[in-house]
Amino acid sequence: MVHNVLEVEAVLADGSRLAFGEVPADLSGSPRRLAELAQAMRALYKNNAEEIALRIPKLLRKVGGYNIDTLGEPRQNLAKLMVARKGRSGSSPGSS
């Protein structure tokens, strides 16, 4: 799924809507909230790049978590973080 989704429109906790997709290197023309989130994700990756490289397996299809390693790609796309996590179908909350 992560390789097929280009953009995701999402409603944030404050009720605002944002389109998450590829973000430019220069965020000055981006909506303020999107620029804040993109900068935070860039800082997260920069501060943890070595650990991410050591711990995230180099697999084509990852079903165990978020694609946080995609934050280091030259063309950052925040939609990849939103579509990467897969839930367990057929399970109820709290079941194993």
C-alpha positions as CSV (number, residue, x, y, z in Angstrom):
1,M,0.0,0.0,0.0
2,V,2.8,2.4,0.9
3,H,4.1,2.3,-2.7
4,N,0.7,3.1,-4.2
5,V,-0.7,6.0,-2.1
6,L,0.5,9.4,-3.2
7,E,-1.5,11.6,-0.8
8,V,-3.9,11.2,2.2
9,E,-6.3,13.9,3.3
10,A,-6.7,13.6,7.1
11,V,-8.6,15.3,9.9
12,L,-6.3,16.3,12.8
13,A,-7.4,16.2,16.4
14,D,-8.2,19.9,16.3
15,G,-10.6,19.3,13.4
16,S,-8.4,20.9,10.8
17,R,-7.9,19.1,7.5
18,L,-4.5,18.6,5.9
19,A,-3.4,16.9,2.7
20,F,-0.3,14.7,3.5
21,G,1.8,13.8,0.6
22,E,5.2,14.7,-0.9
23,V,6.6,17.8,0.9
24,P,9.0,20.2,-0.7
25,A,12.5,20.7,0.7
26,D,11.6,24.4,1.2
27,L,8.5,24.4,3.5
28,S,8.0,28.2,3.4
29,G,5.0,27.9,1.0
30,S,3.3,25.0,2.9
31,P,0.4,25.4,5.3
32,R,1.8,26.3,8.7
33,R,0.6,23.1,10.5
34,L,1.9,20.9,7.7
35,A,5.3,22.7,7.8
36,E,5.4,22.1,11.6
37,L,4.7,18.4,11.2
38,A,7.2,18.0,8.4
39,Q,9.9,19.8,10.3
40,A,9.2,17.6,13.4
41,M,9.4,14.4,11.3
42,R,12.7,15.6,9.7
43,A,14.2,16.3,13.1
44,L,13.0,13.0,14.4
45,Y,14.7,11.2,11.5
46,K,17.9,13.3,11.7
47,N,18.2,12.7,15.5
48,N,17.6,8.9,15.1
49,A,18.9,8.1,11.6
50,E,21.6,5.7,12.8
51,E,19.2,3.8,15.1
52,I,16.5,3.6,12.4
53,A,19.1,2.2,9.9
54,L,20.2,-0.4,12.5
55,R,16.7,-1.5,13.6
56,I,14.4,-1.2,10.6
57,P,14.8,-4.2,8.3
58,K,15.4,-3.6,4.6
59,L,12.2,-5.3,3.3
60,L,9.9,-4.5,0.4
61,R,6.8,-5.2,2.4
62,K,6.7,-4.3,6.1
63,V,3.6,-5.2,8.0
64,G,4.8,-4.8,11.5
65,G,4.9,-1.0,11.9
66,Y,5.3,2.4,10.5
67,N,7.6,3.2,7.6
68,I,9.7,5.7,9.7
69,D,12.7,4.9,7.5
70,T,10.9,6.7,4.6
71,L,11.5,10.0,6.4
72,G,15.1,9.9,5.2
73,E,14.2,9.6,1.5
74,P,15.2,12.5,-0.7
75,R,11.5,13.2,-1.6
76,Q,9.8,13.0,1.8
77,N,6.1,11.9,1.6
78,L,4.2,12.0,4.9
79,A,1.4,9.9,3.4
80,K,3.7,6.9,3.7
81,L,3.6,7.2,7.4
82,M,-0.1,7.2,7.5
83,V,-0.7,4.1,5.3
84,A,2.1,2.0,6.6
85,R,0.5,0.7,9.7
86,K,-1.8,-2.3,9.3
87,G,-4.3,-3.4,11.9
88,R,-5.2,-7.0,12.6
89,S,-8.4,-7.9,10.9
90,G,-10.8,-10.1,12.8
91,S,-9.5,-9.2,16.2
92,S,-11.2,-7.3,18.9
93,P,-9.5,-4.6,21.1
94,G,-7.4,-6.2,23.8
95,S,-7.2,-9.6,22.2
96,S,-3.9,-11.3,21.2
